[in-house]
Amino acid sequence: MGQKGHSKSRGYNFFYGKGNKNHQLETGYSVHHRIPVASAVKRVEFVSNRMLCIVLRIRWYNIIVLNMRVTSEEESDDSKGSSYEELEQVCDQLPKNHMKILLRDFNAKVGRENIFKPTIGNESLHQVGNDNGV
């Protein structure tokens, strides 16, 4: 895995991981300065080049936020499958009693096909969706 770190700027604490030397596959979080990092941020874990996990203590419970960058639409189905397998393995290891939030760029395009009309009507930015959109 590439660089990882923590920095402060303009009222935010930034936690980041760098996927490779070209800064591709980056994941990160920005936490506003009003959230006390010392007490609210319990753990930041760089699971892989594509996944970053942050555990926040909010009042009486913990929230786990997973940030994962998935493969692009152009990559092979095997590559996509391995990222889903990685996510499943990580989720299986998380404590069952914590709230979990998944942030993810699915590289999806939702088109104006009939399948999407009940959800978004004719208001999509794309004429045609892709496999990740479906």
C-alpha atoms as a printed R data frame, in Angstrom:
    type eleno elety resid chain resno       x       y       z
1   ATOM     1    CA   MET     A     1   0.000   0.000   0.000
2   ATOM     2    CA   GLY     A     2   1.104   3.555  -0.669
3   ATOM     3    CA   GLN     A     3   1.272   6.504   1.675
4   ATOM     4    CA   LYS     A     4  -1.295   7.120   4.357
5   ATOM     5    CA   GLY     A     5  -1.667   9.878   6.820
6   ATOM     6    CA   HIS     A     6  -3.502  12.530   8.759
7   ATOM     7    CA   SER     A     7  -3.398  16.277   8.217
8   ATOM     8    CA   LYS     A     8  -5.328  19.379   9.286
9   ATOM     9    CA   SER     A     9  -6.509  22.200   7.062
10  ATOM    10    CA   ARG     A    10  -9.254  24.836   7.109
11  ATOM    11    CA   GLY     A    11 -11.107  23.411  10.069
12  ATOM    12    CA   TYR     A    12 -10.976  19.771   8.978
13  ATOM    13    CA   ASN     A    13  -8.945  16.733   9.911
14  ATOM    14    CA   PHE     A    14  -8.103  14.676   6.827
15  ATOM    15    CA   PHE     A    15  -7.425  10.954   7.014
16  ATOM    16    CA   TYR     A    16  -6.220   9.537   3.718
17  ATOM    17    CA   GLY     A    17  -4.632   6.583   2.032
18  ATOM    18    CA   LYS     A    18  -2.868   6.649  -1.293
19  ATOM    19    CA   GLY     A    19  -3.356   3.644  -3.530
20  ATOM    20    CA   ASN     A    20  -0.256   3.964  -5.685
21  ATOM    21    CA   LYS     A    21   2.464   6.352  -6.826
22  ATOM    22    CA   ASN     A    22   0.062   7.993  -9.292
23  ATOM    23    CA   HIS     A    23  -2.428   8.682  -6.465
24  ATOM    24    CA   GLN     A    24  -4.992   6.408  -8.070
25  ATOM    25    CA   LEU     A    25  -7.478   4.457  -5.959
26  ATOM    26    CA   GLU     A    26  -7.327   7.060  -3.185
27  ATOM    27    CA   THR     A    27  -9.705   6.854  -0.254
28  ATOM    28    CA   GLY     A    28 -10.109   9.242   2.613
29  ATOM    29    CA   TYR     A    29 -12.258  11.093   5.127
30  ATOM    30    CA   SER     A    30 -12.568  14.672   6.232
31  ATOM    31    CA   VAL     A    31 -13.786  15.203   9.791
32  ATOM    32    CA   HIS     A    32 -14.963  18.688  10.809
33  ATOM    33    CA   HIS     A    33 -13.024  20.298  13.673
34  ATOM    34    CA   ARG     A    34 -16.176  20.407  15.852
35  ATOM    35    CA   ILE     A    35 -16.001  16.623  16.097
36  ATOM    36    CA   PRO     A    36 -13.343  15.939  18.725
37  ATOM    37    CA   VAL     A    37 -10.916  13.638  16.962
38  ATOM    38    CA   ALA     A    38  -9.291  12.480  20.194
39  ATOM    39    CA   SER     A    39 -12.556  11.130  21.619
40  ATOM    40    CA   ALA     A    40 -14.858  10.568  18.603
41  ATOM    41    CA   VAL     A    41 -12.445   8.960  16.132
42  ATOM    42    CA   LYS     A    42 -11.620   5.628  17.715
43  ATOM    43    CA   ARG     A    43  -9.757   4.055  14.833
44  ATOM    44    CA   VAL     A    44  -8.769   4.677  11.230
45  ATOM    45    CA   GLU     A    45  -7.741   1.553   9.373
46  ATOM    46    CA   PHE     A    46  -6.399   1.333   5.841
47  ATOM    47    CA   VAL     A    47  -7.764  -2.072   4.950
48  ATOM    48    CA   SER     A    48  -6.320  -2.103   1.425
49  ATOM    49    CA   ASN     A    49  -5.421   0.195  -1.449
50  ATOM    50    CA   ARG     A    50  -9.123   0.511  -2.177
51  ATOM    51    CA   MET     A    51 -10.677   0.527   1.286
52  ATOM    52    CA   LEU     A    52 -10.503   2.757   4.348
53  ATOM    53    CA   CYS     A    53 -12.436   2.192   7.572
54  ATOM    54    CA   ILE     A    54 -13.109   4.759  10.288
55  ATOM    55    CA   VAL     A    55 -14.740   3.955  13.642
56  ATOM    56    CA   LEU     A    56 -16.561   6.844  15.299
57  ATOM    57    CA   ARG     A    57 -17.825   6.848  18.884
58  ATOM    58    CA   ILE     A    58 -21.122   8.747  18.914
59  ATOM    59    CA   ARG     A    59 -22.736   9.009  22.342
60  ATOM    60    CA   TRP     A    60 -23.384   5.419  23.422
61  ATOM    61    CA   TYR     A    61 -22.519   3.477  20.297
62  ATOM    62    CA   ASN     A    62 -19.944   3.083  17.556
63  ATOM    63    CA   ILE     A    63 -20.451   3.784  13.868
64  ATOM    64    CA   ILE     A    64 -18.185   2.116  11.337
65  ATOM    65    CA   VAL     A    65 -17.895   3.958   8.027
66  ATOM    66    CA   LEU     A    66 -16.317   2.008   5.185
67  ATOM    67    CA   ASN     A    67 -15.085   3.991   2.195
68  ATOM    68    CA   MET     A    68 -14.314   1.822  -0.805
69  ATOM    69    CA   ARG     A    69 -13.382   2.636  -4.335
70  ATOM    70    CA   VAL     A    70 -14.461  -0.108  -6.694
71  ATOM    71    CA   THR     A    71 -13.195  -1.091 -10.069
72  ATOM    72    CA   SER     A    72 -14.327   0.876 -13.094
73  ATOM    73    CA   GLU     A    73 -16.907  -0.337 -15.575
74  ATOM    74    CA   GLU     A    74 -14.151  -1.090 -18.099
75  ATOM    75    CA   GLU     A    75 -12.308  -3.549 -15.846
76  ATOM    76    CA   SER     A    76 -12.844  -7.278 -16.042
77  ATOM    77    CA   ASP     A    77 -15.611  -9.106 -14.218
78  ATOM    78    CA   ASP     A    78 -12.927 -10.997 -12.262
79  ATOM    79    CA   SER     A    79 -11.487  -7.722 -10.978
80  ATOM    80    CA   LYS     A    80 -14.957  -6.490 -10.002
81  ATOM    81    CA   GLY     A    81 -15.695  -9.787  -8.296
82  ATOM    82    CA   SER     A    82 -12.525  -9.617  -6.226
83  ATOM    83    CA   SER     A    83 -13.456  -6.159  -4.899
84  ATOM    84    CA   TYR     A    84 -16.880  -7.451  -3.853
85  ATOM    85    CA   GLU     A    85 -15.232 -10.458  -2.187
86  ATOM    86    CA   GLU     A    86 -12.878  -8.126  -0.315
87  ATOM    87    CA   LEU     A    87 -15.840  -6.078   0.911
88  ATOM    88    CA   GLU     A    88 -17.671  -9.200   2.051
89  ATOM    89    CA   GLN     A    89 -14.610 -10.460   3.970
90  ATOM    90    CA   VAL     A    90 -14.178  -7.120   5.739
91  ATOM    91    CA   CYS     A    91 -17.878  -6.867   6.619
92  ATOM    92    CA   ASP     A    92 -17.852 -10.401   8.038
93  ATOM    93    CA   GLN     A    93 -15.088  -9.358  10.463
94  ATOM    94    CA   LEU     A    94 -16.837  -6.208  11.734
95  ATOM    95    CA   PRO     A    95 -18.509  -6.265  15.152
96  ATOM    96    CA   LYS     A    96 -22.183  -7.152  14.780
97  ATOM    97    CA   ASN     A    97 -23.390  -4.589  17.343
98  ATOM    98    CA   HIS     A    98 -21.939  -1.512  15.544
99  ATOM    99    CA   MET     A    99 -23.837   0.568  13.004
100 ATOM   100    CA   LYS     A   100 -22.241   0.249   9.562
101 ATOM   101    CA   ILE     A   101 -22.298   2.757   6.707
102 ATOM   102    CA   LEU     A   102 -20.832   1.950   3.300
103 ATOM   103    CA   LEU     A   103 -19.620   4.820   1.117
104 ATOM   104    CA   ARG     A   104 -18.782   3.662  -2.329
105 ATOM   105    CA   ASP     A   105 -18.274   4.913  -5.827
106 ATOM   106    CA   PHE     A   106 -19.970   2.223  -7.866
107 ATOM   107    CA   ASN     A   107 -18.928   3.837 -11.177
108 ATOM   108    CA   ALA     A   108 -22.566   3.503 -12.134
109 ATOM   109    CA   LYS     A   109 -24.472   5.241 -14.883
110 ATOM   110    CA   VAL     A   110 -28.234   5.148 -14.507
111 ATOM   111    CA   GLY     A   111 -29.918   5.729 -17.848
112 ATOM   112    CA   ARG     A   112 -33.419   6.568 -19.005
113 ATOM   113    CA   GLU     A   113 -34.392   2.959 -19.661
114 ATOM   114    CA   ASN     A   114 -37.805   1.742 -18.489
115 ATOM   115    CA   ILE     A   115 -36.258  -0.253 -15.641
116 ATOM   116    CA   PHE     A   116 -35.187   2.995 -13.911
117 ATOM   117    CA   LYS     A   117 -38.353   5.071 -14.501
118 ATOM   118    CA   PRO     A   118 -40.092   4.118 -11.221
119 ATOM   119    CA   THR     A   119 -37.053   5.456  -9.362
120 ATOM   120    CA   ILE     A   120 -35.840   8.500 -11.294
121 ATOM   121    CA   GLY     A   121 -38.325   9.012 -14.112
122 ATOM   122    CA   ASN     A   122 -36.798  10.643 -17.195
123 ATOM   123    CA   GLU     A   123 -34.376  12.814 -15.218
124 ATOM   124    CA   SER     A   124 -31.146  10.849 -15.605
125 ATOM   125    CA   LEU     A   125 -27.987  12.533 -16.844
126 ATOM   126    CA   HIS     A   126 -27.326   9.527 -19.073
127 ATOM   127    CA   GLN     A   127 -29.379   8.198 -21.968
128 ATOM   128    CA   VAL     A   128 -28.157   4.641 -21.389
129 ATOM   129    CA   GLY     A   129 -27.066   2.989 -18.136
130 ATOM   130    CA   ASN     A   130 -24.167   0.598 -17.669
131 ATOM   131    CA   ASP     A   131 -23.860  -2.773 -15.902
132 ATOM   132    CA   ASN     A   132 -22.853  -1.119 -12.620
133 ATOM   133    CA   GLY     A   133 -25.946   1.094 -12.842
134 ATOM   134    CA   VAL     A   134 -28.193  -1.921 -13.109
